[in-house]
Amino acid sequence: MGRVGSVDELILMAREAAAWRRFVLDAARPSPDAYLAECCT
């Protein structure tokens, strides 16, 4: 079986998933812009 990724990559993926849940899925008014500001800056 191949390598999935480094620990650093997994931390980033978890951070992006948490931001997606917070700003898009669980938000009363979804804000993709807030998601991008959180995970991509």
C-alpha positions in Angstrom: 0.0 0.0 0.0 1.3 3.5 -0.9 2.1 6.3 1.4 -0.9 8.6 2.2 0.9 11.7 3.2 2.9 13.4 5.9 1.7 14.4 9.3 1.9 18.0 8.2 -0.4 17.4 5.3 -2.9 15.6 7.6 -2.9 18.6 9.9 -3.7 20.9 7.0 -6.5 18.6 5.8 -8.1 18.5 9.2 -7.9 22.3 9.5 -9.5 22.7 6.1 -12.3 20.2 7.0 -13.0 22.0 10.3 -13.2 25.4 8.5 -15.6 23.9 5.8 -17.9 22.6 8.5 -17.8 25.8 10.5 -18.3 28.3 7.6 -20.2 26.3 5.0 -22.1 23.3 6.4 -23.0 24.4 10.0 -23.5 28.1 9.2 -26.9 29.8 9.1 -25.6 31.7 6.1 -22.8 29.7 4.4 -19.8 31.8 3.5 -17.3 30.3 1.1 -15.3 33.5 1.4 -14.9 33.1 5.1 -13.8 29.5 4.5 -11.2 30.6 2.0 -9.9 33.3 4.4 -9.6 30.7 7.2 -7.9 27.9 5.4 -6.0 29.6 2.6 -4.2 32.4 4.3 
